[in-house]
Amino acid sequence: MRGLGAALGEARRGLRLRRRGALLTAMGIALAAAMLSAAVVVAEGLGGGFDRAARAADLPDIIVRFDPESARLIDQRIRALPDIASYSTRMEFTNIGIAAGGQGRDDAVAEVMSGSGRPGYAIVSGHNLAPRGSQVLVELGFAQAWHIRLGSTFFVSGLGPERVVGFVEAPDNVGYPLAKPRFYLSRPALEARLGRQPNPQVNLAEIWLRNRRYLNEVLVQARSSSFGLHDIQFATRSGVKVLLDQAAGIVIDLLVALSLIALVTASVMLAASARAEVQRRLGAIGVRRAVGASRGHVALSQGLEAMMIAMPAAALGLAAGVLATYGPDDRLLTMLNEPPPGAGLVLPLAAAWLASVAIPVLGAAWPAWRAAGRSPVALLRGGELEGSAPGGRRSAWRGRRGGLAALGARLVAARRARLAATVVTLGLSAGFVLLMLALASALSALETDPGALGKRYQLTATLPVSALRQVRAIPGVQAAAPRYETEAVDSFSLGETIDVIAYPGNHSVFEAPPLVSGRRLRGNDQAEVGVGLADALGLSPGSTLAIALSSGDELRLRVSGTVSSLDHDGRVAYIPAKALLAAQPSAPFQIAVLLAPNANAARVTAALTRLGGEPTQTSGATARGVPLVDTLRTILIAVAIVDGLVCLYALIQACTLTVQERRRTVAVLRACGAGSGAVRRLLLGATLALVVPAAVVGIVIERFVFGPALSNLAANYASLPLVATSKEVLATLAGLALAGAVAVVWVARQAARESVISGLASR
C-alpha cells in the first residue's frame, strides 16, 4: 500500500507539472472514446433493431394477406391448421382520408382490429384500444412527423373525429415516411357505434405457432387449405426482415460495417497516443531510475497518471459520441418501426469506456516498464540524434543541403516506432474518410440512379401487351417489353420469399444486374438468381431452383448464373416470361420502356399518358427512403467530424513531441537568429514526413482493405464496389494538408513562447 500511495502521489505531481501535455493527451483519448461510443450506438441500435422490435411487438410467425373474405371462413381455415398457438384477423383499408393538426392526406392505411388475439404491435406510449369509444392508435413515426400528441383529435374520412390514445410500432413494415401513414381502429368499438355486422370481412391474418421448427409444414398445410381464397400472399418473420431490408437494409448494413472500422481506427489511435506520451517522458523516467526508483514503481506511477487523465477524458468523449449519434440513430429506428436500445446501451457503453481507459493505461504502463529497463544514462539522453562525428558532419551537410524542412523530417524519422504508429493512425483516418466519401457517392447513386442496380429502362407504364406496338412507335423509345414481377417462395423452404422477374426474350436489354458467376440464362428452363437467394438456398450454377407461385403451381429451373442485385436483399430470380406465364397466366406486369440516347423523357412520358399508361420513372434502391438516407448522412457527418479531429490531434501530438524532444535544437536555431518562420519550416518538414506516407497508406487501405471489406459486410446479397474517385482522393489530401498546416502554426506558436535560455538548458 505504501508503494501504491507513493506512486499515486507521484502521478498527481506529474499531472500538475505537465498540465498542457495532459490536456493534449486527454483530447486524444476523448476523441477516440467519441469514435468508440458512436460505433457502439450505431452498431447496437441498428444491428439489433429488428430483433428488439419483433420481441416487443410479439411479431407473428406467419402473416397472410388475401382478398376480403368472411371472418368465419378464415377462422375455420386457421383452426384446422396444425401447431397453432394463437391467431388474429383484421381488415386493412387503403387510401383512407385523414387529417390532424392542420394537415391532411388521402392515402393512409387503416387497420381494423378484430378485438381478439394478439395485436402484433407494441404500444410505446398510451394504452390499447378499448371495445367502446372513438379511439385510434397511430404509428409512432407518423405521430412524430405530424406532431400528434396523446389525446389529440384525429379525423378519419367516413368516421369523423377520433381520440388518439396510443402510439405503436409494428415491425411487419417500415414506418412513415418510408411507407404510407398507418393507424389502428377497434372493430368492436366501431360496431358499438355503427351497428354490429353479422359476418364481418377480413383480409389479413396473423398466426403464431407453438414451435417455429414446424413452420414449413404449417405453410404447406396452409397453402393446401387456401382453396377458394384469392390473391393470397404469405409472409414469415424472415420474409418481413427481407421487406425491411428492401427499404433500408443497405443503409443498416453499411452503418454497422462502418462502425466496425471505426473501432479499429480508434483503438490504433489510443495505443499510439499512450505510447507517444511515454516517449515524451523518457528523460523524467531516467531521473527516477537514477535516484533509485524500481522498474515496477515507474510503470505503476505512469499507469496511474494515465488513468487519471483517461477516466474523465473517456467519459467526456463517450458522452459526446452518444449525443452526436443517438438522435439520428433513434430517428432511423423510428422510421423502421423499431425501438431504440435504451438501457441495452449501458453495458456496451461501459465496455467502451473501460476500453478507452484500459488502452491508454496499458499503453503507458507497458512502454514505461520497457523503458525503465534501459540504463538511466540512455534514458537521460532523450531523443537527440546520435552518431559518430563523421555521421554528425554528414547530417549537418544534409541539413544544409535540404534546409530546415529536411531537418524536421529527419527529426521525426529518428523515432521510427512513433513515426510508424502516427502514420498508421493518420492512414487509417484518411482511409476512413475516403471510405465515407465513397459510401456517400454509392448511396447517392443507389438513391437516384437505377443504372447502379443494372436497370436500363427509364420508365414503366400500366398498359396492356396489345399496346406494345404503339409504345414502340413513340419517338424517343428505343425498346419496350412487358416486365412481369410476382412474389413466390422456395418449394423446399416456404419461409424464403423470392421476387420473380420475367421478360420475353433477352432480359439484359432492360435489366442486367452484374453477373457474379455462371452465365446469362438461355432457354425457357433456366434462371438467374441473386447472390442473396443463392446464399440462402445454397444455389450455384447448375443447381435446381424450385419455386412455388401464388397460383399454387411450381416451377423448376436450372440456375445458369448468379447476379449481384440489391433489390429484395438479392432474393430475386430472373426467369423467362414463357415459363412464368405457363404456370401463372395472370402474373402482374408493366410495360418497361427503354429510351434512346438523348431522348426527351418528358415527351415520351406525355405520349404514354395519352395512351392511358400512367407512366412512372424508374427509381433507385433507396429512392423511397430519402429521409432515411438524409439521416444516414447526418450520422456520417458526425463521424467524419470526429475523424477529422483525430487527424488534427495526431498531427499536433507528433509536432509537439518533436519540439519537446528537440527543444535544444529549436533553441539553437532561435539563438542563431532564426525566427518563427524557421520553426514553422522545421515543423513543416516533420509534418510532411507524416502526411505523405499516411496519404499513401490511406489510399491503399481504402482501395484494398476497407472498400472490399465493407462491400462484403454491406450486404451478403450483393457486391457493392466502394472505391474512392480521384475527386474524393484530392478532397481527402486537401483535408490532410489543412490539418497539417493548422498543426504547424499552432505548435510553432507554442514553441515560440519558450525562452531561448530555457530551451538551451534542457536535456
N, C-alpha and C positions, 0 to 999 in steps of 0.2 A: 504493500500500500504506500510505503514511503517513496518507493521509486516511481509509482504512478503519480503521486502528488507532485513530486519534483518535475516529472515530465509534463504534467498539466500546467504547472506554473511556468515552465519554460515555453510552452506553447502559447500561453497568454501573453508573455513578454514579447515573443516573436510577432504576434499579431499587432501589438501596439507599435513595434518598431517598423513594421512593414505594412502599414495601412494601405498605401497606394497599390502595392503588389497584391495584397489580399483582396482589394476591391476588383482588380483586374481578373484574378482567379475566380472570384465569386461570380463575375459577369459571365465567364465561360461556362461555369457549372450551371448557372441559371438558364443560359441559352440551351445547353444540352438537355437539361431537365424539361424545358418547354417543348423541345422536339419529342422527347420520350412521352410526355403526357399527351401531346397532340396525337401521337401514334396510338397510344392506348385508347383514347376517347374514340377515335375513328374505327380502329380495329374491333374494339369491344362493342361499340354502339351498332355499327353496320354489320359486322361479321355475324353476330348472334341475334340480329333483329327479328328475322322471320321465326326462329325457334321460340323467342320470347313471346311474340305475337300469337303463335299457334297455341302455346300453353295458356296464355292469358284468356284467349277467346274460346278455348276448347274447340279448335278447328275440327270440323268433321273429317272422317276418313274418306267419304265419297260425297261429291256434290253432283246432283243430277238436274239438268235443265231440259225442258220439253215444252211442247205447245200446251196451252191451257187445257186442263183435264179435271175431271171430277175428283175432289179431295178423297171421297170414299174409295174410289177405284185405286188411287195412289196408295192409300193406307193399306188396302188389301194386298197390293203387289209387294209392298215393302215388308209387311209382316210375314209374308211367305218366304222371304229370303233367310238363309241360314246365318247364324252368328251375329245377329243384330242386337246391339245393346240399347240403342235409342235412335230416334229419328224425329225430324220436324219438317213441316211443309210450310210454304209461303207462296204468295202471289207477288210477282215482280212486274211493276208497271214502268214503262219508259216514256220519255218525252212529256213529263209532267211539269206544269207551270208552277213556279214557286216565287215567293217574294219575302224579303226580310231586310230590315234596316235600310229601307230606301233602295234596295237592289232587287233585281228580278231576272229570271230566265225561264225558258220553257223546255229544257232538255234534261230535267232531273230524273232520278231513278227512285221510285217508291217501293219499299219492301213492306208488304202487309203480312205481319206475323200471325201464325195460327193461334198463338197463345199457349200452346203446349209443347213440351220437349225442350231441348237445349236451344238457346238462341243462336250460337255460332259467332257471337261478337263479344267484345269486352267493354264494359262500361267504365270509362276512365274518369267520369265526373257526373254527379247527379244520381238518378235511380232509373230502374227499368220501367217499362210501360205498364200502366195499370189497366185492369179489364174494363174500366169506365173512365169517361172524361175525354177531353180534347187534348191529347198529349202526343208528342213526337220526339223521337231520338234523331240526332243529327251527327254525321261523321265529324270527328274532331278537326281534321284538316280543313273541311269545308267551313266549319264554325269559326275557326281562326281566320280564314281568308275573308269571311264576310263579317267578322266581329260580332258573331251571335253569342249571346250570353244565356246562362240558365235562367229560365223564367220569362224570356223574351217571347214575342209573338212571331209565329212562322206561318205565313199564308200558303195554303195548298189549293191549287185550282180544283174546283168542284167540292171542296170541303170547307173552305173558309179559314179562319184563324185557328191555329193550334199552339199550345204552350210547349216550349222546349223544356224537357225535364231531364235530359241527359245527353252526354257526348259519348260516342262509341268509336271503337276501332275494330274493323272486320278484315282480317288478313286474307280473305278469299279474293281480294282485288286491291289494286293500288287506290289511293285516295285522291281527292281533289287537290290540285288542278290536273293531275295526270289522268284522271278519269272524270266522268260526269258526277255532279254532286248527288249524294245518296242520303236518304232519310228513311226512318222506320215508323210504321204505324201498327196499332193493335187491331186485329180483326174482331175480337170480342167487343172492344170499345166502339168500333165503327158500327157493329151490329146493334149495340145498345142504343146508338143514336139514330141509325138509319133503318133499322129493322133487320131481323135475322134472316139469313139465307139458308134455305133447307139443305142445299147441297153445293157449297161454295167451290169455286175452281181454284186450282193452284198450278204453278208452272215451274216450281223449284222444290227440290227435296234434299235435305242434308241427313246423312246416315253415319252413325258411329258404330264401330264394330267392337266386339268383345276382345278379339285377338286379331291384330293387324297382319299377322302371318298368313291369314286366310283371305287377304284382300283379292287376289286373283280369282280364287274360287267364287267369292261373292260376286265379283264383277261378271264372271261367266254366267252365273245364275241370273243376275240382274238383266243382262243382255237378252238371255233366252226368254225371260218373263216380261220383256218390254213390248210384246206384240200389241199392236193397237195404238201405241204412243207414237207421236210424230215429232220429227226433228229433235230426237233425244241426244243429249251430249253428257258424257261422264267426265268428271274431273276428280283427281285424287290429290292428296297432300303434295306429292311430288309434282303433279301437274300444276297445282296452284303456284308452287315455288317457281316453276318454269314461266308461268304467266307474269309473276312479279319481275323475274329476271329479264323478260322480254322488254319491259319498260325501263328497268334500272339496273339490270344485272351487270352490265359492263361498267357502269359507274361504281357500283359497290365493290366489285372485284378489283378494279383498278385502285380504288382508295385503300383497300385493305393491303394490297401488294405494295402500294406506295408507303404505307406505314411501316411495313417490314424493312424497307430500305432505309427509312428514316431512323429506325432503331440502330442499324449498323453504323450509319453516319454519326449518330450521337455518341455511341459507345467509343468509337475511334477517337472522337474529339475529346471526350472526357479523359481517356487514358493519356492522350498526347498532352493535354493541359496539365495533368498531375505530374507527369514526368518532366515537363519543362520547368515547373515550379521548383522541383528538386535540383535541377541543373543550375537554376539561378542561385541556389544557396549552397553550392559546393564549398565556397570559402568559409561560410559560417559553420558548416559541418566539420571542416578541417580544424577550426578553432576549438570546437567542443571536443573533438578527438584528441587534440594536443593537450588539453587540460585534464584528460583522464576519463571522459565520458565513454561508457561502454557502447558497443555497437547496437545492442538492443535498445538502450536508452535513447540513442539518436533516432532510430526508426520509430520508437513509440512516440516521442515528442513531435516528430514530423507528421505522423499519422493523426495524432490528436489535434494538431494545429489545422491540418487539412479537414478534419471532421468539424471543427468549429466554424470553418468557412463554408463547408459543403452543406451542413444541415439547414441553415436559414436560406442559403442561396438556392438549394434544390427545392425547398418549399415554395419560395417565391417564383421560381421558374415553372414549377409544377402548376401553380395557380394560374400563371399567365397562359400556359398552354391550354389548360382547361377552359379558361374564359374565352380564348381565341377560337376554339373549335367546337365547344359544346353547343352553342347556339345554332350554328349552321348544321351540325350533325343532328340535332334534335329536329330541325325543320325537314331535313331529308327523311328522317324516320317517320315523321307525321305524314309526309306525302305518300309514304309506302304503307300507311296504316300499321305501323309497328311502334311499340312503346320504347322509350329511352331506357338505357340500362339502369339508371337511378343508383340505388345502393350497390348494384353489381359492379360499379366502377371503383368502389372503395379499396378492395383488395388489389386489383391491378394497379391502381394509382399508388397504393402503399408500396407495392413491389417496385414500381418505377422510381419512387422516392428513395427507397433503400439502394437501388442500383445507382442512382445519381450520387448518393453519398458514398457507397462502398467503393465504386470505381476510383474516384479521386483519392480516397483514403488509402486504398491498397496501392494505387499508382504513386502515391507519395511515400508510403512506408517501404515498399519494396526497393525502389531506386535508392532511398536513403540507407537502407540496410546494405545494399551492394556498394554504395559509395563509401559508407563508413568502414568497409573492409579494406579500402585503399590506405596508403600511408598518409599521415597528416600533411606532409610536405607536398605530395602530389595534389591533394585537395586544395591547399592554400594557393597553389599556382593558378587556380581558376581556369579560365578559358583562353588565356593568351596563346598566340601562335607559337609553337615550339619548333626547334630545328637547330641545326648547326649554323655556324657563322656563314659559310657559303650559301646554305639554304636561305638564310635571312637576307643575304645580299641579292640572291635571285628573286626572292619575294619582293624586296624593295624595288628591284628593277622592273618586275612585272606590275607592281603597283603604279610606278611612274608611267609605264607604257600603257596600262589600261585605265589609269585615272582612279578617282575615288570610287566610282561605281564598281569597277573590278575589285577594288579592295573590299568593298562592302559584300560583294558576292563571295569572296574568299573567307571573310569572317563568318558568314553563315555556313559555308561548306565545311568549316572546321569542326562543327558539331554535326557529325553525319547522322547519328541516331535521331536527333531533334529535327534535322533537315528532312529526313525520310518521314518522320511522324507528321510534321507540318504539311509536307507536300501531299501525303496521303489524305490528311484531313481536308485540305483545300480541294484536292482532286475529287474526293467523294462528294463534297458540297457542290462543286462545279458540275459533276456528273448528275447529281440530283436535280440541279436547276435545269440542265439540258433535258433530263427526263420529263420534268414537269412541263417544259415548253413543248416537247414532242407530244406529250399527253394532251395538252390543250389543243394542239393542232388536230390530233386524231379525233378528239371529241367534237370539234367544230366540223370536221369532215363527216363524221357519223351523223351529226345533227342536221347538216344542210345538204350533203352531197350523197345521193343514193348510189352513185357510182362507186363509193367506198365499200358498198356491200355487194358489188357486182351487178347491180340493177342498171341496165342500159336504157330501159324505156323511161320516158319522162311523164307520161300521162296515162290515166286509166279512165274508162268510160263505161257506164252501165247500159250497154246496148246489146241487142240480140246478135247471134252469129250471122244472121242474114244481112246485117248492116255492114259487114266487113268490107264489101266492095266499095261502098260509099265512103267509109272511113279512109281506105287506102287511096281513094281518089282526091282527098283533100290536099291542096298544095302545102308542102312542108312535111308531109307524113312519109317517112321512109319505109316503115313496115308496121303492120298491125296484126294481132292474133289474139284469140281468146286465152286468157290466163285463168286456169282452174285452180282453186285453192279450197281445201277441206281439211277437217281435223280427223285423225284416225288414231288407233292405238296399236301397240305391238301385239300380235296374236298370242305370243307366249308370255308376255308381261303386260297385262292390261292396264297397269298403272302408268305405263310410259306413253305419253301422248306424242304424236307425230304430226307435224304440219306438212301436208301433202300438196305439192305444187306440180302442175302439169301443163304442158304446151303441146299443140300439134306440131310435129316436125322438130327442128333443132331449137331447143330452148335457149342455147347460149347466145342467140341473136338478141334476145330480150333480157336474159338473166344469166350471168356467167360468174358465179362466185369462184374464187381461186381454187384450182384443183390441188389437193394435198397429196393424194396417192391414186393410183389406177388411171383410168381414162374416162372420157365423157361417155354417156350412155349411147348405145346403138341398138336399135331394135325395140320391139314392144315388150320384151321380157326383162329389161334391165332398169336399174335405178341408180342415181347418185344420192348419197346420204351425207348429211352434215357431220362434222367431226364429233359434235356433242352426242348425236344419235349413235354414231359408231362406237364411241366410248361407253355409252350407257348400255348398249346391247351386245357389245363385243363383236361388231361387224368389221369386215375388211373386204377389199376387192375379191370377188369370188364367193362371198358368203350369200346366204339367202335371207332376204328381208320379207317377213310375213306381216302384213298389216291388216287389221280388221277395220273396215269402214263403218260409218254410222248407218249405212243401209243394211248392215248385217253381213255383207259379203266379205270375202277375204281375197287379198291379192298376194301372190308370192312372186318376187322378182329377184333377179341376181344382181348383187351390188357390183357395179362397174368401176366405181371410184368414190372417194370421199372428198368433200369440198369444205372450204372454210366459210362459214356463214354465222353471222351474229343474230339473225332472226331466230326467235324462239329458242334461244340458248344453243343454236346449232342442231336442234332436234327437227330437222327438215329432211324431206325426201323429194327429189325431182324424179318424176316418172312420166312415161308417155301418156298423152291425153287419151289415146285409143284404149289403153289398158284401164285407165280410171273410168272412162265412160262405159266400158263394157260391164263394170261392176256397179257403178253408181251413175246412171244416165242423168240424174238431176243434180249433179255436182255443181255448186255455185261457181260463177265465173264473172270476169270483167274483161273488157277489151283493153289489152295493153298496146300503147301507141309509142312507137319509136320515131323521134323527129329526125329529119335530115339535118346535116350540119348547117348552121346559120339560119335555121328555120325560125319563123316568128311564132313563138309559143302562144301568144295572145290570140292570134288569128286562128290557129288550129283549135284552141280552146273554144273560141266563139263558134267555129264551124261544128264542133262536136255538140255544143249546146243546142244549136239549131236542129241537130238530128235527135235531140232529146236524150243525150248521153250523160248529163250531169258529170262532166269531167272533173277529175281531181288530180293534183300534182303528186308525183311520187315523192315520198318522204324518206328521210334517213332513219337510222336505228333509234335515235333519241329525240326525234322531232316532237313526239307527244310530250316529252319530258323537258321542255325548255326551262321551266322553273327548277327542275332537278339539276340540270346542268349548270344553271346560274348559281345555285347553292354550292355545287361542287367547286366552281371557280372561286367562290369565297373562301372555301377551305384551302384550296391550292394557293391562293394569295397569302393567307395567313402563314402557311407552312413555308412559302417562298421568302417571306419577310424574315422569318426566324432563321432560315438557311442563309440568307444574305448577311444577317448579323453574325452568324457563325463564321463566315468567311472573313468579315471585318475583324472580328475578335482574334481569329487565328493569326492574321497578319500583324495586328497591333501587338499581340503577345510575342510573336517572333522578333519583331523590330525592337520591342522593349528589352527582351532578353539579350539581343545583340548589343544594344547600347549599354545595358547593365554590366555585361561581362567585359566589354571593351571600353569601359569608362576612361582608362588611361589613354587608349588610342584616340578617342574622341577629344580628350583634354589636350593631348599633344597637338592635334590638328588645330584646335582653337588657340592654343598658346602661340602657334606659329603664324597666327593671323587669319586663319580660316573662319569664315562667318557661318551663319545659319544655312546659307546656300550650300556650303561644302558638306555640312552634316546631312542635309537633305539628299545630296548626290550619293553620299555614302550609303544612306538608308535605301535610296532608290535601287542601287545595285543589289543590296540584300533582298529587297522585295522582289526584284526581277528574278533572282535566283530561286525564289519560292514560287512565284506566279507562273512563270513559263513552263517548268516541268509539271506543275499542278494542272495547268490548262490541258497539256497533252494527256496526263493521266485521266482527267475528267472526260475528255472526248473519247478516249479508248474505253473507259469503263462504261460509259453510256452506250457506246456502239456495240460492245461485245459482251457486256455483263448485265447492266441494268435493263437495257431495252429488251433483249431476248428473255430475261427472267420475268420481267413484268408482262411481256406479251403472253408468256405461258401461264402465269398466275392470273392474268386479267380474265381469261375465260378459257377453260379447258375445252370449250366447244369451238373455239376458233383461234387462229393465229393472227394477232393484230400487230403489224410492224410498227415499232416506236423508235424511229431513227431521226435524230435532230437534223434539221436542214442547215444550210450554210448561214442563213439569216439568224437562226437561233444560236448557232455556234458563235457568230460575231457578237450577238447581243450578250451572251454569257461572258465572252472575253472582255467586252466593254465593261461589264459589271465587275469583273475581277480587277481590271485596271483602275476603275474608280475606287474600289475598296483599298487597293494598294496605295493610291495617291492619298486617300484620307489617312491611312496608317502612317505614311511617311511624314505628312505635315504634322500630325498630332504628336508622334514620338519625337520628331525633331524639335518641336516647340517645348516639350517636356525636358529634353536633354539640354537645351539652351538655358534653362533656368538654373542648372547646377553651376557652381563656380568652378573656374579652371583649377584653382588650388585644390579643391576637394577631389576633383577627378584625378589629378596627378598623385594625390596622396593615397588613392585607393589601390588595392592589390587585386 
